[in-house]
């Protein structure tokens, strides 16, 4: 039984380690920022990504807050909680455009025009378990945003810097 549990842990952790350390593709396939296969189960904390800087993010109407808004280049693990009353998501975009100036079309940010979409924590309900995603981030300016219709326009965006 103990051997079977060890294999389960390896099977869960290996993709995270390989995703952060192995380079590869992302949502756009045009960068070397690599999302993990993160997520959580029923309120358990997200698995740690070795050597990643952890950034705790809170989503709620109509703000995104983070315990860090600048981090060194390398693996960054976003641990995201939805403390609002509606569904939210968090998209990570590398861009030189100010966080409040991204182009909006039909109530959502035009992600293709915004810059390089690194990845996201997909929509999730309030009160559900935290979500986690890790990316190997290069130096530059980023925006963390909620791209559910209308949410960016209400202020759900945050400038984020990788040194």
C-alpha atoms as a printed R data frame, in Angstrom:
    type eleno elety resid chain resno       x      y       z
1   ATOM     1    CA   UNK     A     1   0.000  0.000   0.000
2   ATOM     2    CA   UNK     A     2   2.816  2.413   0.880
3   ATOM     3    CA   UNK     A     3   4.526  1.727  -2.475
4   ATOM     4    CA   UNK     A     4   1.270  2.489  -4.305
5   ATOM     5    CA   UNK     A     5   0.949  5.820  -2.411
6   ATOM     6    CA   UNK     A     6   4.551  6.699  -3.300
7   ATOM     7    CA   UNK     A     7   3.829  6.037  -6.966
8   ATOM     8    CA   UNK     A     8   0.767  8.305  -6.792
9   ATOM     9    CA   UNK     A     9   2.866 11.116  -5.292
10  ATOM    10    CA   UNK     A    10   5.507 10.684  -8.011
11  ATOM    11    CA   UNK     A    11   2.822 10.655 -10.701
12  ATOM    12    CA   UNK     A    12   1.370 13.916  -9.349
13  ATOM    13    CA   UNK     A    13   4.645 15.753  -8.696
14  ATOM    14    CA   UNK     A    14   6.646 14.686 -11.776
15  ATOM    15    CA   UNK     A    15   4.575 16.735 -14.275
16  ATOM    16    CA   UNK     A    16   4.960 19.804 -12.053
17  ATOM    17    CA   UNK     A    17   8.722 19.472 -11.853
18  ATOM    18    CA   UNK     A    18   9.066 18.707 -15.551
19  ATOM    19    CA   UNK     A    19   6.722 21.546 -16.467
20  ATOM    20    CA   UNK     A    20   8.734 24.117 -14.547
21  ATOM    21    CA   UNK     A    21  12.214 22.831 -15.363
22  ATOM    22    CA   UNK     A    22  11.715 21.372 -18.805
23  ATOM    23    CA   UNK     A    23  10.841 24.481 -20.831
24  ATOM    24    CA   UNK     A    24   8.436 23.723 -23.632
25  ATOM    25    CA   UNK     A    25   5.218 25.230 -24.801
26  ATOM    26    CA   UNK     A    26   2.556 27.354 -23.263
27  ATOM    27    CA   UNK     A    27  -0.929 28.543 -24.112
28  ATOM    28    CA   UNK     A    28   0.442 30.459 -27.121
29  ATOM    29    CA   UNK     A    29   3.333 28.125 -27.890
30  ATOM    30    CA   UNK     A    30   5.557 31.149 -28.559
31  ATOM    31    CA   UNK     A    31   7.547 31.418 -25.362
32  ATOM    32    CA   UNK     A    32   9.525 29.523 -22.826
33  ATOM    33    CA   UNK     A    33   7.236 30.234 -19.904
34  ATOM    34    CA   UNK     A    34   5.817 26.859 -18.954
35  ATOM    35    CA   UNK     A    35   2.555 26.248 -17.070
36  ATOM    36    CA   UNK     A    36   2.333 23.409 -14.604
37  ATOM    37    CA   UNK     A    37  -0.560 21.015 -14.426
38  ATOM    38    CA   UNK     A    38  -1.490 22.578 -11.103
39  ATOM    39    CA   UNK     A    39  -4.749 22.548  -9.288
40  ATOM    40    CA   UNK     A    40  -5.997 21.304  -6.004
41  ATOM    41    CA   UNK     A    41  -8.311 18.738  -4.571
42  ATOM    42    CA   UNK     A    42 -11.102 19.584  -2.134
43  ATOM    43    CA   UNK     A    43  -9.370 22.311  -0.150
44  ATOM    44    CA   UNK     A    44  -5.940 20.710   0.033
45  ATOM    45    CA   UNK     A    45  -3.078 23.161  -0.512
46  ATOM    46    CA   UNK     A    46  -1.602 23.118  -4.012
47  ATOM    47    CA   UNK     A    47   1.531 21.017  -4.452
48  ATOM    48    CA   UNK     A    48   4.740 22.999  -4.101
49  ATOM    49    CA   UNK     A    49   6.870 23.522  -7.186
50  ATOM    50    CA   UNK     A    50  10.560 23.073  -6.293
51  ATOM    51    CA   UNK     A    51  12.524 26.354  -6.210
52  ATOM    52    CA   UNK     A    52   9.510 28.425  -7.333
53  ATOM    53    CA   UNK     A    53   8.716 31.783  -5.807
54  ATOM    54    CA   UNK     A    54   5.166 31.480  -4.464
55  ATOM    55    CA   UNK     A    55   2.797 34.378  -5.145
56  ATOM    56    CA   UNK     A    56  -0.543 34.261  -3.320
57  ATOM    57    CA   UNK     A    57  -3.285 35.931  -5.370
58  ATOM    58    CA   UNK     A    58  -6.812 36.848  -4.277
59  ATOM    59    CA   UNK     A    59  -9.617 37.471  -6.757
60  ATOM    60    CA   UNK     A    60 -12.825 39.244  -5.727
61  ATOM    61    CA   UNK     A    61 -15.163 41.890  -7.045
62  ATOM    62    CA   UNK     A    62 -13.478 43.977  -8.530
63  ATOM    63    CA   UNK     A    63  -9.848 43.548  -7.614
64  ATOM    64    CA   UNK     A    64  -6.860 41.296  -7.971
65  ATOM    65    CA   UNK     A    65  -4.368 41.456  -5.122
66  ATOM    66    CA   UNK     A    66  -1.092 39.619  -4.668
67  ATOM    67    CA   UNK     A    67   1.312 39.325  -1.772
68  ATOM    68    CA   UNK     A    68   4.151 40.083  -4.236
69  ATOM    69    CA   UNK     A    69   4.025 42.269  -7.341
70  ATOM    70    CA   UNK     A    70   7.701 41.848  -8.268
71  ATOM    71    CA   UNK     A    71   9.731 38.635  -8.297
72  ATOM    72    CA   UNK     A    72  13.051 37.422  -9.701
73  ATOM    73    CA   UNK     A    73  13.076 35.640 -13.061
74  ATOM    74    CA   UNK     A    74  12.569 31.887 -12.925
75  ATOM    75    CA   UNK     A    75   9.855 29.537 -11.681
76  ATOM    76    CA   UNK     A    76   6.869 31.367 -10.183
77  ATOM    77    CA   UNK     A    77   3.921 29.537  -8.652
78  ATOM    78    CA   UNK     A    78   0.668 31.483  -8.437
79  ATOM    79    CA   UNK     A    79  -1.682 30.198  -5.744
80  ATOM    80    CA   UNK     A    80  -5.049 31.750  -6.544
81  ATOM    81    CA   UNK     A    81  -8.099 32.061  -4.284
82  ATOM    82    CA   UNK     A    82 -11.527 33.314  -5.346
83  ATOM    83    CA   UNK     A    83 -12.921 35.271  -2.394
84  ATOM    84    CA   UNK     A    84 -15.607 36.913  -4.485
85  ATOM    85    CA   UNK     A    85 -19.227 36.019  -5.070
86  ATOM    86    CA   UNK     A    86 -18.981 35.120  -8.773
87  ATOM    87    CA   UNK     A    87 -16.735 33.068 -11.068
88  ATOM    88    CA   UNK     A    88 -13.268 34.544 -11.761
89  ATOM    89    CA   UNK     A    89 -10.093 33.525 -13.600
90  ATOM    90    CA   UNK     A    90  -6.511 34.785 -13.726
91  ATOM    91    CA   UNK     A    91  -4.679 35.273 -17.027
92  ATOM    92    CA   UNK     A    92  -0.945 36.062 -17.073
93  ATOM    93    CA   UNK     A    93   0.113 38.316 -19.974
94  ATOM    94    CA   UNK     A    94   3.643 39.529 -20.707
95  ATOM    95    CA   UNK     A    95   3.254 43.043 -22.134
96  ATOM    96    CA   UNK     A    96   4.680 46.545 -22.178
97  ATOM    97    CA   UNK     A    97   1.156 47.999 -22.253
98  ATOM    98    CA   UNK     A    98   0.068 49.482 -18.888
99  ATOM    99    CA   UNK     A    99  -2.306 47.225 -16.918
100 ATOM   100    CA   UNK     A   100  -5.206 49.673 -17.308
101 ATOM   101    CA   UNK     A   101  -4.711 50.247 -21.056
102 ATOM   102    CA   UNK     A   102  -5.247 46.815 -22.643
103 ATOM   103    CA   UNK     A   103  -7.623 46.753 -25.617
104 ATOM   104    CA   UNK     A   104 -11.133 45.551 -24.736
105 ATOM   105    CA   UNK     A   105 -13.523 44.043 -27.296
106 ATOM   106    CA   UNK     A   106 -17.062 43.006 -26.318
107 ATOM   107    CA   UNK     A   107 -16.267 43.224 -22.613
108 ATOM   108    CA   UNK     A   108 -13.049 41.163 -22.591
109 ATOM   109    CA   UNK     A   109  -9.389 41.924 -23.172
110 ATOM   110    CA   UNK     A   110  -8.277 41.194 -26.721
111 ATOM   111    CA   UNK     A   111  -5.616 38.704 -25.609
112 ATOM   112    CA   UNK     A   112  -4.003 38.541 -29.069
113 ATOM   113    CA   UNK     A   113  -3.399 42.323 -28.980
114 ATOM   114    CA   UNK     A   114  -2.458 42.461 -25.294
115 ATOM   115    CA   UNK     A   115   0.938 40.833 -25.609
116 ATOM   116    CA   UNK     A   116   2.195 37.336 -24.960
117 ATOM   117    CA   UNK     A   117  -0.331 35.231 -23.047
118 ATOM   118    CA   UNK     A   118   1.730 33.034 -20.746
119 ATOM   119    CA   UNK     A   119  -1.114 30.979 -19.314
120 ATOM   120    CA   UNK     A   120  -4.014 31.106 -16.925
121 ATOM   121    CA   UNK     A   121  -5.896 29.716 -14.014
122 ATOM   122    CA   UNK     A   122  -9.211 28.939 -15.670
123 ATOM   123    CA   UNK     A   123 -12.554 30.166 -14.359
124 ATOM   124    CA   UNK     A   124 -13.498 28.808 -10.962
125 ATOM   125    CA   UNK     A   125 -16.292 29.383  -8.492
126 ATOM   126    CA   UNK     A   126 -16.084 31.383  -5.299
127 ATOM   127    CA   UNK     A   127 -15.493 29.353  -2.176
128 ATOM   128    CA   UNK     A   128 -13.948 26.475  -4.080
129 ATOM   129    CA   UNK     A   129 -10.444 25.217  -3.416
130 ATOM   130    CA   UNK     A   130  -7.532 27.424  -4.394
131 ATOM   131    CA   UNK     A   131  -6.014 26.894  -7.817
132 ATOM   132    CA   UNK     A   132  -2.341 26.861  -8.691
133 ATOM   133    CA   UNK     A   133  -0.301 27.401 -11.827
134 ATOM   134    CA   UNK     A   134   3.454 27.704 -12.230
135 ATOM   135    CA   UNK     A   135   5.366 29.395 -15.019
136 ATOM   136    CA   UNK     A   136   9.044 29.889 -15.743
137 ATOM   137    CA   UNK     A   137   8.930 33.669 -16.181
138 ATOM   138    CA   UNK     A   138  11.504 35.783 -17.991
139 ATOM   139    CA   UNK     A   139  12.313 39.379 -16.978
140 ATOM   140    CA   UNK     A   140   9.741 41.935 -18.069
141 ATOM   141    CA   UNK     A   141   6.395 43.541 -17.392
142 ATOM   142    CA   UNK     A   142   3.284 41.428 -16.961
143 ATOM   143    CA   UNK     A   143  -0.398 41.936 -16.237
144 ATOM   144    CA   UNK     A   144  -2.498 39.568 -14.133
145 ATOM   145    CA   UNK     A   145  -6.128 39.959 -15.155
146 ATOM   146    CA   UNK     A   146  -9.563 38.417 -14.961
147 ATOM   147    CA   UNK     A   147 -10.965 38.080 -18.482
148 ATOM   148    CA   UNK     A   148 -14.490 37.027 -17.584
149 ATOM   149    CA   UNK     A   149 -16.801 39.408 -19.497
150 ATOM   150    CA   UNK     A   150 -16.769 42.840 -17.841
151 ATOM   151    CA   UNK     A   151 -14.368 42.005 -15.023
152 ATOM   152    CA   UNK     A   152 -11.234 43.654 -16.486
153 ATOM   153    CA   UNK     A   153 -13.268 46.801 -17.169
154 ATOM   154    CA   UNK     A   154 -14.369 46.870 -13.517
155 ATOM   155    CA   UNK     A   155 -10.729 46.875 -12.399
156 ATOM   156    CA   UNK     A   156  -9.673 43.227 -12.145
157 ATOM   157    CA   UNK     A   157  -6.077 43.731 -13.252
158 ATOM   158    CA   UNK     A   158  -2.690 44.012 -11.595
159 ATOM   159    CA   UNK     A   159   0.724 45.059 -12.894
160 ATOM   160    CA   UNK     A   160   3.369 42.441 -12.139
161 ATOM   161    CA   UNK     A   161   7.135 42.688 -12.692
162 ATOM   162    CA   UNK     A   162   9.736 39.979 -13.180
163 ATOM   163    CA   UNK     A   163  13.307 41.212 -12.600
